[in-house]
């Protein structure tokens, strides 16, 4: 048995010395020193030998095992160093080669960038940005905004109802009363956010975005409203733009106006240099952009007098104006987008243009 141990030791030493890779060396370790290998089996069989043989055989087997473990460890260190050196050589960067092309990076959606642009404009005019809940009560969405009980906007064909008293807000205007409840006058805020109406076609989607504006202070008139919106129009559409106000009706403003901006494509003339009618304004020279007006005094009556806004919003003491604009509408005019649904189809050919 001692002769077999010596034979195994000699074979293993030769193969270990010739091992070319760490993987091959590991295979030899398992083959000679693993649980099922012959040498460990011989060690476990020492107990079955005659007492006179046990000492010599056990000693020879242990010496062989220890010697092989030392050889394997030394050879592993040699192979590891050699493989590391080869890896460093193979991975060396050739600085004369062209660099890898940059991977495409994301960008803001055109609606997000337009909304942020509008926020920045009004922040520069002294307004504060506020946000409000998209799931709103009928009280704030209709009642507090002076909508009559029979107003058509209350119909279930025009509004998403969650329950009889809860809706998905149809505009950002509910934040007018919420803002006045939270802050005493003077108050200058803009409220961006999503709104919902059950419409779907080339110019309407069930979900869209608005930016609401509200200013309440002493001695505020339509002239202040026009000046504010003129600054907005020139910041968005160009310094040569002008605005006009046309009479209209909204339940929560009195008087109410539609606001137009002079067409930036034809310069407000209605026709192009070649005499053709301007396709953008359809020959009118003006583009409708938003609705606005002086805050109806009835709206102030829905703002309770609290410690936060004491002495409250007395229509005899304060006046205000409000407006609401569609972010999609502004982006469509600015970028010439023909169909509202393009915003939501996630077509990179469209989105990558902005």
Buried (B, 14 or more C-beta within 10 A) or exposed (E): BBEBBEEBBEEBBEBBEEBEEBEBBEBBBEBBBEEEBEBBEBBEEBEEBEEEEEEEBBEBBBEBBEEBEEBBEEBBEEBEEEEEEEEEEEEEEEEEEEEEEEEEEEEEBBBEEBBEBBBEBBEEBEBEBBEBEBEBBBBBBBBBBBBEEEEEBBEEEEBBEEEEEBBBBBBBBBBBBBBBBBBBBEBBBBBBBBBBBBEEEEEBBEEBBBBBBBBBBEEBEBEBBBEBBBBBBBBBBEEEBEBBBEEBEBBBBBBBBBBBBBBBBBBBBBBBEEEEEBEBBEBBBBBBBBBBBBBBBBBBBBBEEEEEBEEBBEBEEBBBBBBBBBBBBBBBBBEEBEEBEBBBEEEEEBBEEB
